């Protein structure tokens, strides 16, 4: 067994887990009826993969292999008990009867299209508080680390870890069922599910850490689930609004990086590479949301902002004044300091850097985005446009230090190097 084989196997395990973890855990939860047990079994299967794959080789269908190993571990665990209660005995028989499906290399967890959605409804159970719902679902469905979740919410990592542990204990105590709830139970969970999908998609669009600018596989999975959800709740405008937002935003993926993964900022993107099919689907979803007749919610408004970008043939054609108005509406409907920062960036494009800087300075004074790397990033861009080069350099260096993403850090440091060459464009 060579070091190269070990490294290759570890990379394969990491890749499979990053892409397939939600499907594997969802499938196991459906099989064993226990979320905590499903996660433990998946973890044990990962350890077995790390031990076996370097010597045996990477299976043709790694996700199926992991699910098969985890399933058989569940059977063995229950058989070893001195007494099997009736429930465990029945489950063991059912698992044994269908465990062979996972040995088929053609097996694909995607055949059960709603398993991940069921997992989301389980982790967004009403017995959990909103913060616990989101943290647990991002961890299990989004495959995000506790550090990434902490960055997304500007929350200390230990706090996130505690929320997740308490959430799982609460679900166990409540005997939460792995299922898509009846339609009468959708309302208490729908908002949390939509919120999690939104955050998972954003993690793929702009990874909070690591050395990849994009994680399109994560965004694609969030969009897949959002489409299913929108069909389950056809009269919920925000479900369609979220699909519209995701479709329109994902349409830019092909143009956001070079073939080697170097980021390309919005002003420099080749818009002929934007996915016109996704733009068409996004506009159709937004039209469908509007047709329900209840007005646009936060996701619908953000989709309308994405629509402005999608309809502009060139960066210079962007209707920034309309985007400013849409952000102002969003501020009233779903106020947050991040929305305020995005509004300021739009103001800079529509009306210039001076009024935008006033907005940004108010956010700085509030302290609400302390530690958020995009705050000094935006402020640095505005200062550069105003010719305040030394201050701009300080802000951009602070942003580079604060970000957890290596690609983003490189972009910010490149801006520092180019400060004397002219104004800086938006991302």
N, C-alpha and C positions, 0 to 999 in steps of 0.2 A: 504494500500500500504506500503510494508516494505522497509527498506533501502536496503535490499538484492535484492529485485525486481528492485528497481531503478538502483542499480549498475549493475545488470545483463542486464538491458535494455540499459544502456549507453554503456556497452561493446559491445553489439550486434550492436548498431548504429555505433560505431567506426569501428567494423570489417567489416560491410557491406559497409561502405563508403570507407574504405581502399581498399577493393577488387573490388567493383562494381561501384565506382564513375564515372569512365570514360565511362562505358556502359550507366549508367543512364543519364549523361549529354549529351552523343552522341545521345541517343534516343530522349531526350527532344529537343535537337537542331534541329534534323530532323523534329520533330513535330511542333515546334513553330517558326522555322526559324530565331531565334535570340539567339546567343551564350550567351550574357549577361543575357537575360531573363531566358534562360535555367538554368544557374548557380544559379540565384536568386530563381527560383522555386524549384530547388533541395535543396537549403539551407532551404527554408520554410518547405519542406517536412521533412527534418531532425529534425527541431524543433518540428514539430507535432509528429514525432516518439518518441522523448524524452519525450513528454508530455503523449502520449497514451500508449506506450508499457509497461511501468511498471504496469499499471492496466489491460490492455486488453491482455497482453501477446505478445510475439514476433511472428509475422506472419510466416506461413510456407515458404513463399517466400518473404523475406524482400525487395529485390531489386524491385520486382514487386509492392509491397505495396508502396514504396517510389515513384516509377514512376507514379503509379495510382494517388496518392495524388497530386503530382506536376502537372500532366496533368489536373486534375479537378480544381486545383487552377487557371490554365491558362484560362480555360473555364469561371470560375466565374469572373475573372478579366475583361475579354473582355465583358462579358454580363453586367457588372456594368457600363460600359462606356455609356454616354448618347447617343452617336452615334457610331455605329460600321462602320468603313469603309468597303469597299467591301472585302478587303484582310482579315481583322480580322474576318469578318462574315463567309467567306469561311473556314478559318482555324478552327474556333470554331465548325462549322458543322462537319468537318473532324475529329477533336479531339473527339467530342461527339460520332460519329459513331464507332470509334475504341477504345475508352477509356476502354470499357468493357474487352478487352483482358488482361489488366493488373490486373484485379480482379481474373483471373484464376491462382490458385496457381502453376500450371505447367508452367506458362509463364516464359520464360528465355530470357534475352536480347541477348544472344548469337545466337538466331535464325537469327538475322540480323547481319551476320558476318562482314559486312564492315562498320557498323556505326562508330565504333571507328576509323577506318582508314579514313573515311570521315572527322571526327573531326580533325584528325591530319593534313590532307591536308588543312583544313580550318585555323587552327592555324599556319600553316607554309605557309600562303599566301604570295606571293611576295611583297605585299605592306608593309610588316613588315621587319625590319632588322633581321639579323641572331640571334642576342642575344635575341631580343624580341620573335622571333619564338620559340626558344628553351625554354625560361623561361615560356611562356604561355602554351606550349604543355606539359612540364613537370608538370606544376601545374594542368592542367585539365585532361590530359590523364594519366600521371604517378602518379597522386595523391600525389605528393611530396609537402611538405610545402615550404614556401618561405625560411625558415631557411635551409632546406635540399638542396634546389637549390643553395642557397648562398654558402654552403659548397662545393658542387660539382664544382662550378666555382670560388671558392675563392673570392667571391663578397659579399659586405655588404648586409644584408637582406633588408634594406630600398631601396637600388638600385634595387634589384630584384622586390620588390613590385611596385615600380614606373614603371618599364618596363612592368609588367603585366597589370597594369591599363591603361597605354598609348596604349599598344597593343590592348586591347579590344575596346578602343575608336576608334582606327584607323580602325579596322575591321568593326565596326558599320558604320563609316563614308564612308568606301569603299563599303558598302553593300555586304560584302563577302558572297558567297553562300556556303551552306553546301552540298558539293558534292565531289566525286573523280573527279579531272579535266580530260579533254581529254588528250590523250597521248602526244599531242603536247605541253601541259602545264606541263608535269611531271618534265622536267629537272630543272626549277627554284625552285621546291619544294623538289625534291627527296633527295638532300644532307641534308637538314634540317630534313626531316622525318627520314632518316637513323640515323642521329646524335642523335635525340631525343630517338629513339628506343634503341640505344646503351647506352645512359645514364640511361634510365629507367631500362634496364636489369641490369646494374651495381649497381643500387640502391637496386635491389633485391638480387644480388650476395653478396654484402657487404654493409649492411644498414648503412647510414651515421649517424643515430641517433637512440635512443630508446634502448630497452633491448633485441632485437632479432639480432642475428648474420646474419641471412638470412631472406629474404622476398621472398620465391620462387614463391608466387602467382603473384607478380609484374613481376618477370623475365619470368614466363610462359606466361603472357599476352603480354609482349613485343615480345616474340618469336612467339606467335600466329599471331600477326599483321605482323611481319617480313616475315613469311611464305606466308601470303596473298599478301603482297607487292611484294615479289620475283616472284610470279606467274603473277602479273600484269605487271612486267617489266622483262621478261625472258632473255633479252639480256643485262642486267645491271650486270656486274660481282660483283660489290660491294654489291648489294642486296643479292646475293647468298653467298658472303663472310661473310656478317654480320650474315646470318642464320647459316653458318658453325661455326662461332665463338660462337654464342649463344648455339647451340646444343652441341658442344664439351665442353664448359665451364659448362653448366647446367648438363652435365653428372656426374659431381663430387658432385652435391648437396647431394645425399644420404650419402656420406662419410664425409661431411664437419662439421657435428656436432654429438654429442652424442644424444640419445633419449631425454635427458633433455635440449638440446640446447647448450651445452658447445662446443665451437669451437674446431675442430681438424685441425691442420696445415697440409699443403700439404705433408711434409715429413712423417707424421704419419698416413696418411689416408690408410684405407683398400681398395685397388684398385679393389678388387673383387666386391665391392659395387658400383662401378661406373656403370652408365647405359650404357650397351653395345649397346642398340638400338639407343640411342642418339648419341653415338660415330659414329656408322655406318651412320646415317643420316647426321651428320656433315661432315664426310669425303666425302660423296656423294655430298653434297652441295659445298664443296671446289673443287671437281673435276668438277662439273658443271660450277663453276665460271671460272676455268682455261680453260675449253673447249671453252669459248667465244673468247679467244685469244687476250685479250687486256692487259694482265699482271695483277699482283696483286696490289690492292690499299691498303689503310691503314687497312680496315677490313679483307681483304684477308691475309695480312701479320700477323695480330694478330691471325687469324684462324690457320695459319701455326704454330705459336708459341703454340697455344692450341693443335694442332695436335702432336707436339713433346711430350707433357705431356701425351696425350691419348695413344700414341704408346709405352710408357715406361711401362713395366710390373711392375717395381719397381722404387722407387724414384732414386736409384743409377744408373738406366739405362738411365736416362734422357740425351738427347744430348744437353748439355748446350752450347757447342761451336756453334752449329747450331742456337740455340736461340739467342746468342749474335749477330750473323750475321744478323738474321732476325730483331732484334731491331735496328741494324745499318742502315738497309734498311728503316725501319720505321722512324728513325730519319731524313733521307734525304727526305722522301716523306711527312711526316706530323710531323715536328719538334715540340716538346713541352717539358717543363721541367718534366712533369710526365713520358713521354717516356724516357727521360734521366735517371730518377730515376730507372725505370724498367730495363733499359739497365745496369745500375750499379749493380743492384741486380743479374742479370744474369752473369755479369763479375765475381762477387764474387764466384759464383758456378763453373764457368768454369776455372778461373785463380787465385782465391784466394781473400781474403779480402783487401790486401794492394792496388792493382791497383783499385779495386772498390771504396775504400775510397777516392782516389784521384778524381774520377769522382763526388762522392757525395759532397766533399768539394767545388768543383767548383760550384755545384748547390747552396750550402749554400751561397757562396760568391756572387752569382748573385742576391740573394734575391727574386727570382721568385716564390719560394714555401714557402715563409714565412707564418707560421700559418698552413701549411698542415701537419697533424700529421704523415703521413707515412715517411716524410723526417727524423725527429729524430728517428723514429722507425727503418728504414733501417740503419741509421748511428750508432745507438746503437748496433744493431746486429753485424755490422762490427767491431766496437771497441771491443766488447766482444770477438769476434774470434781472435783479435789481442792481447788479454790479457790486454787491457786498461779498467779495470773493473770500476773504479770510473767514468771515462768519459762516459762509456756505461750506467751506472746507471742513470746519469744525463739526457742523451738523452732519455732513455726509460721512465723515469718519465715525461719528457716534452711531449713525445708522448701520454702518458696516460692522461695527463691533457688536451691535445688538441683535442682528439677524442670525438665525441658526442655519440658514441655507447658504452653502458655499457658492453656488452660481449667483445668487443675489448679492452676496458680498463682493464678488468680482465685478458685478455691474456697478455697484456703488463706488468701489475703489477706482474703476475706470472713469467715473464721473469726476472724481477728485483730480485725476490726471488731466482731464480735459477742461478744467474750469476756465482756463485762460483762452480757450478756443471759441467760446460763444455760449449762448444760453442752452439749457438742458431741456430735453423733451420729456413728456410723461411716459410712464410705463404702459 
